[in-house]
Amino acid sequence: MNSSPQLVHEFIVHRFWSITLDLQIQIPLLKNLMQQVTISISAHDGRLVWTHTTSGKLPSKEAFHFKKQHQLKIPWTKCISNRDIRPSKATLVWRVMLRKLPTDDILAQRGCYFPSNCSLCQTCAETSLHLFFDYSYSLKI
């Protein structure tokens, strides 16, 4: 029968980590990793306690709301989400505004380096600014 500790609280003796020699030999980095974990002063019977609820339990709904990133409200989003604008056009505008349109400059920022040349006018680098605001055809529109 194996007499080595099996539960986390069995590794704690007088509020300090206690790791058996055979376990230190089997897992050399374990002692360093465990020493990075602060031991709580209060005892909770070896169970995790979620401090953001009164019961101490962590239901999935609470975890979802805790991990959910609260996005900033961007004022131009209501202009795009409009029933008069086709979804394909709204998606294009979203991608331009969020810098997700795969133009040469954005691809270069992501590590895809290659000679950049506008495929429409062949005169300058392909950027969202050029395609929608500097290109001669877009200026006419």
N, CA, C and O atoms as CSV, one atom per row, in Angstrom:
chain,resi,resn,atom,element,x,y,z
A,1,MET,N,N,0.835,-1.184,0.000
A,1,MET,CA,C,0.000,0.000,0.000
A,1,MET,C,C,0.880,1.247,0.000
A,1,MET,O,O,1.870,1.317,0.728
A,2,ASN,N,N,0.514,2.224,-0.815
A,2,ASN,CA,C,1.288,3.448,-0.947
A,2,ASN,C,C,0.930,4.398,0.191
A,2,ASN,O,O,-0.240,4.741,0.363
A,3,SER,N,N,1.931,4.832,0.976
A,3,SER,CA,C,1.672,5.708,2.112
A,3,SER,C,C,2.012,7.163,1.808
A,3,SER,O,O,1.959,8.005,2.704
A,4,SER,N,N,2.356,7.471,0.576
A,4,SER,CA,C,2.679,8.853,0.231
A,4,SER,C,C,1.392,9.685,0.191
A,4,SER,O,O,0.316,9.143,-0.062
A,5,PRO,N,N,1.495,10.988,0.437
A,5,PRO,CA,C,0.312,11.846,0.448
A,5,PRO,C,C,-0.422,11.820,-0.891
A,5,PRO,O,O,0.206,11.740,-1.947
A,6,GLN,N,N,-1.748,11.888,-0.844
A,6,GLN,CA,C,-2.569,11.853,-2.047
A,6,GLN,C,C,-3.358,13.142,-2.238
A,6,GLN,O,O,-3.663,13.520,-3.369
A,7,LEU,N,N,-3.691,13.820,-1.138
A,7,LEU,CA,C,-4.461,15.054,-1.211
A,7,LEU,C,C,-3.561,16.246,-0.895
A,7,LEU,O,O,-2.540,16.097,-0.222
A,8,VAL,N,N,-3.936,17.411,-1.374
A,8,VAL,CA,C,-3.101,18.599,-1.194
A,8,VAL,C,C,-2.869,18.889,0.274
A,8,VAL,O,O,-1.739,19.182,0.665
A,9,HIS,N,N,-3.916,18.814,1.110
A,9,HIS,CA,C,-3.737,19.157,2.520
A,9,HIS,C,C,-2.788,18.197,3.236
A,9,HIS,O,O,-2.279,18.528,4.306
A,10,GLU,N,N,-2.543,17.019,2.671
A,10,GLU,CA,C,-1.596,16.069,3.260
A,10,GLU,C,C,-0.143,16.496,3.011
A,10,GLU,O,O,0.771,15.994,3.665
A,11,PHE,N,N,0.069,17.416,2.070
A,11,PHE,CA,C,1.410,17.940,1.795
A,11,PHE,C,C,1.743,19.144,2.676
A,11,PHE,O,O,2.855,19.668,2.609
A,12,ILE,N,N,0.794,19.586,3.497
A,12,ILE,CA,C,0.992,20.762,4.347
A,12,ILE,C,C,1.131,20.317,5.796
A,12,ILE,O,O,0.251,19.657,6.349
A,13,VAL,N,N,2.260,20.695,6.400
A,13,VAL,CA,C,2.516,20.383,7.801
A,13,VAL,C,C,2.870,21.684,8.508
A,13,VAL,O,O,3.846,22.345,8.154
A,14,HIS,N,N,2.069,22.050,9.512
A,14,HIS,CA,C,2.274,23.293,10.265
A,14,HIS,C,C,2.373,24.499,9.341
A,14,HIS,O,O,3.249,25.349,9.501
A,15,ARG,N,N,1.464,24.562,8.374
A,15,ARG,CA,C,1.359,25.652,7.396
A,15,ARG,C,C,2.573,25.788,6.474
A,15,ARG,O,O,2.819,26.872,5.946
A,16,PHE,N,N,3.327,24.720,6.274
A,16,PHE,CA,C,4.452,24.708,5.334
A,16,PHE,C,C,4.339,23.476,4.443
A,16,PHE,O,O,3.769,22.460,4.841
A,17,TRP,N,N,4.887,23.577,3.241
A,17,TRP,CA,C,4.874,22.444,2.323
A,17,TRP,C,C,5.814,21.362,2.823
A,17,TRP,O,O,6.926,21.649,3.267
A,18,SER,N,N,5.367,20.129,2.749
A,18,SER,CA,C,6.173,18.984,3.145
A,18,SER,C,C,6.117,17.956,2.025
A,18,SER,O,O,5.089,17.319,1.796
A,19,ILE,N,N,7.242,17.808,1.330
A,19,ILE,CA,C,7.292,16.901,0.187
A,19,ILE,C,C,8.258,15.775,0.506
A,19,ILE,O,O,9.386,16.014,0.939
A,20,THR,N,N,7.810,14.551,0.291
A,20,THR,CA,C,8.658,13.393,0.591
A,20,THR,C,C,9.850,13.363,-0.361
A,20,THR,O,O,9.790,13.883,-1.475
A,21,LEU,N,N,10.927,12.747,0.103
A,21,LEU,CA,C,12.159,12.677,-0.676
A,21,LEU,C,C,11.959,11.913,-1.984
A,21,LEU,O,O,12.482,12.315,-3.024
A,22,ASP,N,N,11.207,10.815,-1.937
A,22,ASP,CA,C,11.004,10.033,-3.164
A,22,ASP,C,C,10.203,10.832,-4.203
A,22,ASP,O,O,10.429,10.683,-5.404
A,23,LEU,N,N,9.286,11.662,-3.753
A,23,LEU,CA,C,8.535,12.499,-4.675
A,23,LEU,C,C,9.418,13.604,-5.256
A,23,LEU,O,O,9.271,13.961,-6.425
A,24,GLN,N,N,10.329,14.144,-4.455
A,24,GLN,CA,C,11.277,15.143,-4.946
A,24,GLN,C,C,12.201,14.553,-6.001
A,24,GLN,O,O,12.577,15.236,-6.954
A,25,ILE,N,N,12.564,13.296,-5.835
A,25,ILE,CA,C,13.428,12.617,-6.806
A,25,ILE,C,C,12.662,12.352,-8.100
A,25,ILE,O,O,13.198,12.539,-9.192
A,26,GLN,N,N,11.390,11.909,-7.972
A,26,GLN,CA,C,10.572,11.609,-9.151
A,26,GLN,C,C,10.235,12.867,-9.952
A,26,GLN,O,O,10.245,12.854,-11.183
A,27,ILE,N,N,9.936,13.957,-9.234
A,27,ILE,CA,C,9.549,15.207,-9.890
A,27,ILE,C,C,10.435,16.320,-9.335
A,27,ILE,O,O,10.060,16.960,-8.352
A,28,PRO,N,N,11.587,16.563,-9.930
A,28,PRO,CA,C,12.543,17.531,-9.386
A,28,PRO,C,C,12.014,18.965,-9.276
A,28,PRO,O,O,12.385,19.682,-8.346
A,29,LEU,N,N,11.179,19.385,-10.180
A,29,LEU,CA,C,10.684,20.767,-10.158
A,29,LEU,C,C,9.499,20.971,-9.211
A,29,LEU,O,O,9.070,22.106,-9.002
A,30,LEU,N,N,8.977,19.913,-8.648
A,30,LEU,CA,C,7.778,20.002,-7.817
A,30,LEU,C,C,7.966,20.907,-6.609
A,30,LEU,O,O,7.092,21.717,-6.303
A,31,LYS,N,N,9.090,20.782,-5.922
A,31,LYS,CA,C,9.328,21.571,-4.723
A,31,LYS,C,C,9.337,23.065,-5.057
A,31,LYS,O,O,8.739,23.863,-4.334
A,32,ASN,N,N,10.001,23.442,-6.132
A,32,ASN,CA,C,10.036,24.854,-6.538
A,32,ASN,C,C,8.642,25.367,-6.902
A,32,ASN,O,O,8.266,26.482,-6.541
A,33,LEU,N,N,7.880,24.538,-7.624
A,33,LEU,CA,C,6.536,24.948,-8.008
A,33,LEU,C,C,5.627,25.100,-6.790
A,33,LEU,O,O,4.854,26.054,-6.707
A,34,MET,N,N,5.716,24.174,-5.858
A,34,MET,CA,C,4.863,24.232,-4.673
A,34,MET,C,C,5.227,25.416,-3.784
A,34,MET,O,O,4.347,25.990,-3.142
A,35,GLN,N,N,6.482,25.789,-3.731
A,35,GLN,CA,C,6.881,26.918,-2.905
A,35,GLN,C,C,6.400,28.242,-3.466
A,35,GLN,O,O,6.383,29.247,-2.756
A,36,GLN,N,N,6.009,28.255,-4.726
A,36,GLN,CA,C,5.456,29.467,-5.321
A,36,GLN,C,C,3.988,29.659,-4.954
A,36,GLN,O,O,3.429,30.734,-5.173
A,37,VAL,N,N,3.361,28.620,-4.395
A,37,VAL,CA,C,1.956,28.679,-4.016
A,37,VAL,C,C,1.861,29.057,-2.549
A,37,VAL,O,O,2.427,28.382,-1.689
A,38,THR,N,N,1.144,30.137,-2.263
A,38,THR,CA,C,0.965,30.592,-0.892
A,38,THR,C,C,-0.098,29.753,-0.212
A,38,THR,O,O,-1.167,29.512,-0.772
A,39,ILE,N,N,0.198,29.313,0.986
A,39,ILE,CA,C,-0.744,28.505,1.745
A,39,ILE,C,C,-1.635,29.442,2.562
A,39,ILE,O,O,-1.145,30.330,3.259
A,40,SER,N,N,-2.924,29.235,2.468
A,40,SER,CA,C,-3.882,30.061,3.189
A,40,SER,C,C,-3.797,29.789,4.688
A,40,SER,O,O,-3.538,28.660,5.105
A,41,ILE,N,N,-4.015,30.820,5.493
A,41,ILE,CA,C,-3.985,30.664,6.948
A,41,ILE,C,C,-5.225,29.926,7.436
A,41,ILE,O,O,-5.136,29.107,8.351
A,42,SER,N,N,-6.377,30.205,6.836
A,42,SER,CA,C,-7.608,29.546,7.273
A,42,SER,C,C,-7.740,28.185,6.601
A,42,SER,O,O,-7.340,28.002,5.451
A,43,ALA,N,N,-8.306,27.237,7.337
A,43,ALA,CA,C,-8.477,25.876,6.824
A,43,ALA,C,C,-9.857,25.741,6.200
A,43,ALA,O,O,-10.841,26.269,6.718
A,44,HIS,N,N,-9.918,25.028,5.083
A,44,HIS,CA,C,-11.194,24.800,4.395
A,44,HIS,C,C,-11.385,23.318,4.107
A,44,HIS,O,O,-12.009,22.965,3.107
A,45,ASP,N,N,-10.875,22.466,4.940
A,45,ASP,CA,C,-11.025,21.020,4.781
A,45,ASP,C,C,-10.521,20.527,3.436
A,45,ASP,O,O,-11.079,19.576,2.888
A,46,GLY,N,N,-9.495,21.137,2.895
A,46,GLY,CA,C,-8.906,20.690,1.635
A,46,GLY,C,C,-9.758,20.966,0.426
A,46,GLY,O,O,-9.523,20.384,-0.633
A,47,ARG,N,N,-10.746,21.840,0.546
A,47,ARG,CA,C,-11.599,22.155,-0.607
A,47,ARG,C,C,-11.362,23.597,-1.036
A,47,ARG,O,O,-10.974,24.445,-0.233
A,48,LEU,N,N,-11.598,23.853,-2.288
A,48,LEU,CA,C,-11.479,25.204,-2.804
A,48,LEU,C,C,-12.688,26.022,-2.389
A,48,LEU,O,O,-13.810,25.516,-2.365
A,49,VAL,N,N,-12.463,27.268,-2.067
A,49,VAL,CA,C,-13.559,28.148,-1.683
A,49,VAL,C,C,-13.557,29.349,-2.611
A,49,VAL,O,O,-12.565,30.072,-2.706
A,50,TRP,N,N,-14.674,29.558,-3.297
A,50,TRP,CA,C,-14.831,30.689,-4.202
A,50,TRP,C,C,-15.308,31.869,-3.381
A,50,TRP,O,O,-16.412,31.849,-2.837
A,51,THR,N,N,-14.479,32.898,-3.290
A,51,THR,CA,C,-14.766,34.015,-2.399
A,51,THR,C,C,-15.828,34.966,-2.939
A,51,THR,O,O,-16.300,35.833,-2.203
A,52,HIS,N,N,-16.214,34.826,-4.199
A,52,HIS,CA,C,-17.170,35.753,-4.797
A,52,HIS,C,C,-18.624,35.319,-4.606
A,52,HIS,O,O,-19.532,36.004,-5.076
A,53,THR,N,N,-18.859,34.200,-3.928
A,53,THR,CA,C,-20.217,33.773,-3.630
A,53,THR,C,C,-20.342,33.499,-2.137
A,53,THR,O,O,-19.345,33.256,-1.457
A,54,THR,N,N,-21.562,33.541,-1.635
A,54,THR,CA,C,-21.776,33.306,-0.207
A,54,THR,C,C,-21.600,31.840,0.165
A,54,THR,O,O,-21.192,31.531,1.285
A,55,SER,N,N,-21.903,30.934,-0.762
A,55,SER,CA,C,-21.797,29.498,-0.464
A,55,SER,C,C,-20.367,28.986,-0.565
A,55,SER,O,O,-20.057,27.931,-0.012
A,56,GLY,N,N,-19.493,29.702,-1.254
A,56,GLY,CA,C,-18.120,29.243,-1.450
A,56,GLY,C,C,-17.974,28.308,-2.627
A,56,GLY,O,O,-16.863,27.886,-2.947
A,57,LYS,N,N,-19.084,27.973,-3.282
A,57,LYS,CA,C,-19.045,27.088,-4.447
A,57,LYS,C,C,-18.925,27.926,-5.708
A,57,LYS,O,O,-19.265,29.109,-5.716
A,58,LEU,N,N,-18.440,27.304,-6.770
A,58,LEU,CA,C,-18.256,27.996,-8.043
A,58,LEU,C,C,-19.143,27.359,-9.104
A,58,LEU,O,O,-18.716,26.433,-9.794
A,59,PRO,N,N,-20.385,27.850,-9.242
A,59,PRO,CA,C,-21.232,27.316,-10.319
A,59,PRO,C,C,-20.732,27.812,-11.676
A,59,PRO,O,O,-20.068,28.845,-11.760
A,60,SER,N,N,-21.050,27.081,-12.722
A,60,SER,CA,C,-20.555,27.437,-14.054
A,60,SER,C,C,-21.050,28.809,-14.484
A,60,SER,O,O,-20.340,29.518,-15.197
A,61,LYS,N,N,-22.251,29.202,-14.069
A,61,LYS,CA,C,-22.772,30.522,-14.426
A,61,LYS,C,C,-21.895,31.624,-13.836
A,61,LYS,O,O,-21.595,32.609,-14.511
A,62,GLU,N,N,-21.486,31.459,-12.580
A,62,GLU,CA,C,-20.609,32.439,-11.939
A,62,GLU,C,C,-19.246,32.481,-12.632
A,62,GLU,O,O,-18.688,33.557,-12.842
A,63,ALA,N,N,-18.718,31.320,-12.982
A,63,ALA,CA,C,-17.418,31.259,-13.664
A,63,ALA,C,C,-17.487,31.959,-15.013
A,63,ALA,O,O,-16.558,32.672,-15.396
A,64,PHE,N,N,-18.589,31.756,-15.737
A,64,PHE,CA,C,-18.762,32.405,-17.034
A,64,PHE,C,C,-18.763,33.916,-16.881
A,64,PHE,O,O,-18.060,34.612,-17.614
A,65,HIS,N,N,-19.543,34.430,-15.939
A,65,HIS,CA,C,-19.616,35.876,-15.748
A,65,HIS,C,C,-18.291,36.449,-15.250
A,65,HIS,O,O,-17.933,37.576,-15.593
A,66,PHE,N,N,-17.569,35.683,-14.450
A,66,PHE,CA,C,-16.280,36.149,-13.952
A,66,PHE,C,C,-15.249,36.234,-15.075
A,66,PHE,O,O,-14.492,37.202,-15.158
A,67,LYS,N,N,-15.223,35.215,-15.940
A,67,LYS,CA,C,-14.231,35.160,-17.019
A,67,LYS,C,C,-14.611,36.003,-18.231
A,67,LYS,O,O,-13.754,36.361,-19.039
A,68,LYS,N,N,-15.899,36.318,-18.355
A,68,LYS,CA,C,-16.358,37.089,-19.506
A,68,LYS,C,C,-15.694,38.460,-19.484
A,68,LYS,O,O,-15.764,39.189,-18.494
A,69,GLN,N,N,-15.064,38.785,-20.572
A,69,GLN,CA,C,-14.410,40.087,-20.663
A,69,GLN,C,C,-15.471,41.131,-20.994
A,69,GLN,O,O,-16.222,40.991,-21.959
A,70,HIS,N,N,-15.515,42.147,-20.198
A,70,HIS,CA,C,-16.472,43.213,-20.447
A,70,HIS,C,C,-15.899,44.136,-21.518
A,70,HIS,O,O,-14.955,44.892,-21.289
A,71,GLN,N,N,-16.507,44.041,-22.690
A,71,GLN,CA,C,-16.027,44.815,-23.837
A,71,GLN,C,C,-16.445,46.271,-23.696
A,71,GLN,O,O,-17.505,46.574,-23.149
A,72,LEU,N,N,-15.620,47.148,-24.185
A,72,LEU,CA,C,-15.955,48.560,-24.206
A,72,LEU,C,C,-17.052,48.807,-25.227
A,72,LEU,O,O,-17.077,48.188,-26.290
A,73,LYS,N,N,-17.932,49.692,-24.902
A,73,LYS,CA,C,-18.986,50.081,-25.846
A,73,LYS,C,C,-18.369,51.043,-26.856
A,73,LYS,O,O,-17.882,52.114,-26.495
A,74,ILE,N,N,-18.399,50.648,-28.113
A,74,ILE,CA,C,-17.819,51.467,-29.180
A,74,ILE,C,C,-18.973,52.178,-29.881
A,74,ILE,O,O,-19.907,51.520,-30.337
A,75,PRO,N,N,-18.930,53.513,-29.978
A,75,PRO,CA,C,-20.079,54.256,-30.507
A,75,PRO,C,C,-20.436,53.950,-31.961
A,75,PRO,O,O,-21.609,54.038,-32.325
A,76,TRP,N,N,-19.467,53.594,-32.802
A,76,TRP,CA,C,-19.777,53.382,-34.209
A,76,TRP,C,C,-20.452,52.037,-34.477
A,76,TRP,O,O,-20.872,51.783,-35.606
A,77,THR,N,N,-20.565,51.170,-33.470
A,77,THR,CA,C,-21.166,49.851,-33.699
A,77,THR,C,C,-22.641,49.944,-34.054
A,77,THR,O,O,-23.136,49.140,-34.844
A,78,LYS,N,N,-23.350,50.911,-33.485
A,78,LYS,CA,C,-24.777,51.041,-33.799
A,78,LYS,C,C,-24.994,51.534,-35.230
A,78,LYS,O,O,-26.040,51.270,-35.824
A,79,CYS,N,N,-24.027,52.238,-35.777
A,79,CYS,CA,C,-24.143,52.699,-37.163
A,79,CYS,C,C,-24.043,51.527,-38.137
A,79,CYS,O,O,-24.658,51.552,-39.203
A,80,ILE,N,N,-23.281,50.516,-37.782
A,80,ILE,CA,C,-23.092,49.368,-38.667
A,80,ILE,C,C,-24.231,48.369,-38.520
A,80,ILE,O,O,-24.690,47.800,-39.510
A,81,SER,N,N,-24.689,48.152,-37.290
A,81,SER,CA,C,-25.784,47.217,-37.043
A,81,SER,C,C,-27.100,47.899,-37.379
A,81,SER,O,O,-27.763,48.479,-36.519
A,82,ASN,N,N,-27.450,47.814,-38.633
A,82,ASN,CA,C,-28.631,48.501,-39.121
A,82,ASN,C,C,-29.305,47.583,-40.129
A,82,ASN,O,O,-28.631,46.955,-40.946
A,83,ARG,N,N,-30.619,47.502,-40.078
A,83,ARG,CA,C,-31.314,46.581,-40.997
A,83,ARG,C,C,-31.263,47.055,-42.450
A,83,ARG,O,O,-31.542,46.279,-43.364
A,84,ASP,N,N,-30.910,48.322,-42.667
A,84,ASP,CA,C,-30.802,48.834,-44.039
A,84,ASP,C,C,-29.456,48.502,-44.684
A,84,ASP,O,O,-29.298,48.659,-45.895
A,85,ILE,N,N,-28.500,48.052,-43.898
A,85,ILE,CA,C,-27.174,47.724,-44.419
A,85,ILE,C,C,-27.058,46.211,-44.552
A,85,ILE,O,O,-27.352,45.474,-43.611
A,86,ARG,N,N,-26.632,45.757,-45.715
A,86,ARG,CA,C,-26.473,44.314,-45.945
A,86,ARG,C,C,-25.427,43.746,-44.986
A,86,ARG,O,O,-24.424,44.404,-44.711
A,87,PRO,N,N,-25.647,42.538,-44.476
A,87,PRO,CA,C,-24.680,41.934,-43.549
A,87,PRO,C,C,-23.279,41.817,-44.135
A,87,PRO,O,O,-22.296,41.977,-43.412
A,88,SER,N,N,-23.170,41.541,-45.426
A,88,SER,CA,C,-21.840,41.412,-46.028
A,88,SER,C,C,-21.098,42.749,-45.986
A,88,SER,O,O,-19.890,42.783,-45.750
A,89,LYS,N,N,-21.817,43.848,-46.214
A,89,LYS,CA,C,-21.186,45.174,-46.158
A,89,LYS,C,C,-20.856,45.559,-44.722
A,89,LYS,O,O,-19.806,46.145,-44.456
A,90,ALA,N,N,-21.753,45.227,-43.797
A,90,ALA,CA,C,-21.504,45.518,-42.383
A,90,ALA,C,C,-20.285,44.744,-41.887
A,90,ALA,O,O,-19.478,45.275,-41.124
A,91,THR,N,N,-20.149,43.494,-42.318
A,91,THR,CA,C,-18.998,42.683,-41.919
A,91,THR,C,C,-17.703,43.275,-42.456
A,91,THR,O,O,-16.689,43.297,-41.758
A,92,LEU,N,N,-17.737,43.754,-43.691
A,92,LEU,CA,C,-16.553,44.392,-44.270
A,92,LEU,C,C,-16.154,45.621,-43.459
A,92,LEU,O,O,-14.973,45.817,-43.172
A,93,VAL,N,N,-17.124,46.446,-43.089
A,93,VAL,CA,C,-16.831,47.648,-42.305
A,93,VAL,C,C,-16.294,47.261,-40.924
A,93,VAL,O,O,-15.350,47.875,-40.428
A,94,TRP,N,N,-16.899,46.241,-40.306
A,94,TRP,CA,C,-16.400,45.753,-39.012
A,94,TRP,C,C,-14.929,45.363,-39.129
A,94,TRP,O,O,-14.110,45.746,-38.294
A,95,ARG,N,N,-14.604,44.605,-40.159
A,95,ARG,CA,C,-13.231,44.130,-40.323
A,95,ARG,C,C,-12.258,45.286,-40.555
A,95,ARG,O,O,-11.131,45.260,-40.060
A,96,VAL,N,N,-12.685,46.284,-41.296
A,96,VAL,CA,C,-11.821,47.455,-41.527
A,96,VAL,C,C,-11.613,48.204,-40.221
A,96,VAL,O,O,-10.482,48.556,-39.884
A,97,MET,N,N,-12.697,48.455,-39.475
A,97,MET,CA,C,-12.612,49.231,-38.234
A,97,MET,C,C,-11.786,48.506,-37.165
A,97,MET,O,O,-11.078,49.151,-36.391
A,98,LEU,N,N,-11.867,47.196,-37.116
A,98,LEU,CA,C,-11.127,46.415,-36.119
A,98,LEU,C,C,-9.751,45.982,-36.625
A,98,LEU,O,O,-9.055,45.229,-35.944
A,99,ARG,N,N,-9.352,46.447,-37.805
A,99,ARG,CA,C,-8.063,46.126,-38.416
A,99,ARG,C,C,-7.892,44.610,-38.604
A,99,ARG,O,O,-6.833,44.053,-38.313
A,100,LYS,N,N,-8.941,43.963,-39.090
A,100,LYS,CA,C,-8.917,42.527,-39.350
A,100,LYS,C,C,-8.992,42.199,-40.838
A,100,LYS,O,O,-9.014,41.026,-41.213
A,101,LEU,N,N,-9.031,43.217,-41.682
A,101,LEU,CA,C,-9.039,42.992,-43.117
A,101,LEU,C,C,-7.626,42.590,-43.540
A,101,LEU,O,O,-6.676,43.310,-43.232
A,102,PRO,N,N,-7.457,41.472,-44.230
A,102,PRO,CA,C,-6.100,40.968,-44.521
A,102,PRO,C,C,-5.383,41.739,-45.624
A,102,PRO,O,O,-5.076,41.190,-46.683
A,103,THR,N,N,-5.123,43.000,-45.367
A,103,THR,CA,C,-4.317,43.779,-46.305
A,103,THR,C,C,-2.846,43.506,-46.003
A,103,THR,O,O,-2.510,42.943,-44.961
A,104,ASP,N,N,-1.974,43.910,-46.926
A,104,ASP,CA,C,-0.546,43.594,-46.788
A,104,ASP,C,C,0.062,44.139,-45.495
A,104,ASP,O,O,0.885,43.471,-44.869
A,105,ASP,N,N,-0.338,45.344,-45.092
A,105,ASP,CA,C,0.240,45.932,-43.877
A,105,ASP,C,C,-0.161,45.157,-42.617
A,105,ASP,O,O,0.657,44.981,-41.713
A,106,ILE,N,N,-1.393,44.702,-42.554
A,106,ILE,CA,C,-1.848,43.939,-41.374
A,106,ILE,C,C,-1.235,42.548,-41.374
A,106,ILE,O,O,-0.879,42.027,-40.317
A,107,LEU,N,N,-1.110,41.944,-42.543
A,107,LEU,CA,C,-0.462,40.631,-42.621
A,107,LEU,C,C,1.001,40.728,-42.202
A,107,LEU,O,O,1.529,39.806,-41.579
A,108,ALA,N,N,1.659,41.830,-42.536
A,108,ALA,CA,C,3.053,42.024,-42.129
A,108,ALA,C,C,3.159,42.143,-40.609
A,108,ALA,O,O,4.122,41.655,-40.019
A,109,GLN,N,N,2.180,42.785,-39.970
A,109,GLN,CA,C,2.180,42.884,-38.505
A,109,GLN,C,C,2.041,41.513,-37.853
A,109,GLN,O,O,2.484,41.309,-36.723
A,110,ARG,N,N,1.428,40.582,-38.563
A,110,ARG,CA,C,1.236,39.221,-38.044
A,110,ARG,C,C,2.362,38.279,-38.454
A,110,ARG,O,O,2.300,37.083,-38.166
A,111,GLY,N,N,3.389,38.798,-39.120
A,111,GLY,CA,C,4.558,37.984,-39.451
A,111,GLY,C,C,4.619,37.483,-40.873
A,111,GLY,O,O,5.533,36.731,-41.211
A,112,CYS,N,N,3.672,37.874,-41.729
A,112,CYS,CA,C,3.690,37.463,-43.138
A,112,CYS,C,C,4.322,38.587,-43.955
A,112,CYS,O,O,3.642,39.527,-44.365
A,113,TYR,N,N,5.610,38.479,-44.181
A,113,TYR,CA,C,6.328,39.530,-44.895
A,113,TYR,C,C,6.492,39.163,-46.360
A,113,TYR,O,O,6.970,38.075,-46.682
A,114,PHE,N,N,6.099,40.066,-47.245
A,114,PHE,CA,C,6.291,39.917,-48.678
A,114,PHE,C,C,6.188,41.302,-49.305
A,114,PHE,O,O,5.640,42.211,-48.682
A,115,PRO,N,N,6.695,41.486,-50.505
A,115,PRO,CA,C,6.628,42.809,-51.136
A,115,PRO,C,C,5.176,43.261,-51.284
A,115,PRO,O,O,4.342,42.541,-51.833
A,116,SER,N,N,4.892,44.445,-50.793
A,116,SER,CA,C,3.524,44.949,-50.814
A,116,SER,C,C,3.322,45.871,-52.004
A,116,SER,O,O,4.092,46.805,-52.227
A,117,ASN,N,N,2.275,45.591,-52.761
A,117,ASN,CA,C,1.922,46.407,-53.910
A,117,ASN,C,C,0.413,46.299,-54.095
A,117,ASN,O,O,-0.131,45.195,-54.129
A,118,CYS,N,N,-0.258,47.426,-54.214
A,118,CYS,CA,C,-1.707,47.431,-54.396
A,118,CYS,C,C,-2.053,46.677,-55.674
A,118,CYS,O,O,-1.538,46.997,-56.745
A,119,SER,N,N,-2.917,45.684,-55.564
A,119,SER,CA,C,-3.270,44.871,-56.730
A,119,SER,C,C,-4.182,45.617,-57.705
A,119,SER,O,O,-4.378,45.173,-58.836
A,120,LEU,N,N,-4.740,46.750,-57.267
A,120,LEU,CA,C,-5.635,47.511,-58.144
A,120,LEU,C,C,-4.899,48.568,-58.965
A,120,LEU,O,O,-5.093,48.670,-60.176
A,121,CYS,N,N,-4.050,49.354,-58.295
A,121,CYS,CA,C,-3.391,50.450,-59.027
A,121,CYS,C,C,-1.904,50.220,-59.266
A,121,CYS,O,O,-1.303,50.918,-60.082
A,122,GLN,N,N,-1.307,49.272,-58.587
A,122,GLN,CA,C,0.110,48.914,-58.737
A,122,GLN,C,C,1.057,50.077,-58.431
A,122,GLN,O,O,2.200,50.061,-58.886
A,123,THR,N,N,0.612,51.088,-57.670
A,123,THR,CA,C,1.472,52.249,-57.431
A,123,THR,C,C,2.025,52.338,-56.017
A,123,THR,O,O,3.115,52.878,-55.830
A,124,CYS,N,N,1.317,51.829,-55.019
A,124,CYS,CA,C,1.813,51.935,-53.641
A,124,CYS,C,C,1.426,50.698,-52.834
A,124,CYS,O,O,0.785,49.778,-53.340
A,125,ALA,N,N,1.824,50.703,-51.591
A,125,ALA,CA,C,1.563,49.553,-50.722
A,125,ALA,C,C,0.068,49.402,-50.463
A,125,ALA,O,O,-0.678,50.381,-50.431
A,126,GLU,N,N,-0.351,48.141,-50.278
A,126,GLU,CA,C,-1.758,47.857,-50.033
A,126,GLU,C,C,-2.065,48.012,-48.550
A,126,GLU,O,O,-1.586,47.232,-47.727
A,127,THR,N,N,-2.856,49.011,-48.212
A,127,THR,CA,C,-3.334,49.236,-46.851
A,127,THR,C,C,-4.826,49.526,-46.922
A,127,THR,O,O,-5.347,49.866,-47.984
A,128,SER,N,N,-5.507,49.393,-45.798
A,128,SER,CA,C,-6.937,49.713,-45.753
A,128,SER,C,C,-7.161,51.183,-46.071
A,128,SER,O,O,-8.109,51.537,-46.770
A,129,LEU,N,N,-6.291,52.029,-45.558
A,129,LEU,CA,C,-6.398,53.467,-45.816
A,129,LEU,C,C,-6.301,53.759,-47.311
A,129,LEU,O,O,-7.069,54.554,-47.853
A,130,HIS,N,N,-5.349,53.106,-47.965
A,130,HIS,CA,C,-5.185,53.317,-49.413
A,130,HIS,C,C,-6.400,52.795,-50.177
A,130,HIS,O,O,-6.931,53.494,-51.040
A,131,LEU,N,N,-6.843,51.581,-49.871
A,131,LEU,CA,C,-7.938,50.974,-50.621
A,131,LEU,C,C,-9.242,51.753,-50.509
A,131,LEU,O,O,-9.982,51.868,-51.487
A,132,PHE,N,N,-9.528,52.290,-49.326
A,132,PHE,CA,C,-10.823,52.933,-49.124
A,132,PHE,C,C,-10.803,54.457,-49.199
A,132,PHE,O,O,-11.857,55.075,-49.351
A,133,PHE,N,N,-9.615,55.079,-49.093
A,133,PHE,CA,C,-9.589,56.538,-49.046
A,133,PHE,C,C,-8.615,57.193,-50.030
A,133,PHE,O,O,-8.845,58.334,-50.430
A,134,ASP,N,N,-7.551,56.523,-50.431
A,134,ASP,CA,C,-6.551,57.120,-51.315
A,134,ASP,C,C,-6.639,56.644,-52.761
A,134,ASP,O,O,-6.214,57.363,-53.666
A,135,TYR,N,N,-7.172,55.467,-52.996
A,135,TYR,CA,C,-7.240,54.892,-54.325
A,135,TYR,C,C,-8.144,55.772,-55.204
A,135,TYR,O,O,-9.190,56.237,-54.750
A,136,SER,N,N,-7.746,55.994,-56.436
A,136,SER,CA,C,-8.453,56.940,-57.316
A,136,SER,C,C,-9.937,56.562,-57.502
A,136,SER,O,O,-10.801,57.439,-57.514
A,137,TYR,N,N,-10.226,55.275,-57.643
A,137,TYR,CA,C,-11.620,54.842,-57.825
A,137,TYR,C,C,-12.449,55.097,-56.563
A,137,TYR,O,O,-13.597,55.533,-56.651
A,138,SER,N,N,-11.867,54.825,-55.389
A,138,SER,CA,C,-12.607,55.052,-54.141
A,138,SER,C,C,-12.825,56.547,-53.904
A,138,SER,O,O,-13.817,56.933,-53.286
A,139,LEU,N,N,-11.918,57.387,-54.385
A,139,LEU,CA,C,-12.114,58.839,-54.269
A,139,LEU,C,C,-13.291,59.317,-55.127
A,139,LEU,O,O,-14.012,60.236,-54.737
A,140,LYS,N,N,-13.485,58.691,-56.293
A,140,LYS,CA,C,-14.601,59.051,-57.170
A,140,LYS,C,C,-15.946,58.682,-56.558
A,140,LYS,O,O,-16.944,59.374,-56.758
A,141,ILE,N,N,-15.960,57.574,-55.805
A,141,ILE,CA,C,-17.211,57.122,-55.180
A,141,ILE,C,C,-17.557,58.025,-54.042
A,141,ILE,O,O,-18.575,57.821,-53.380
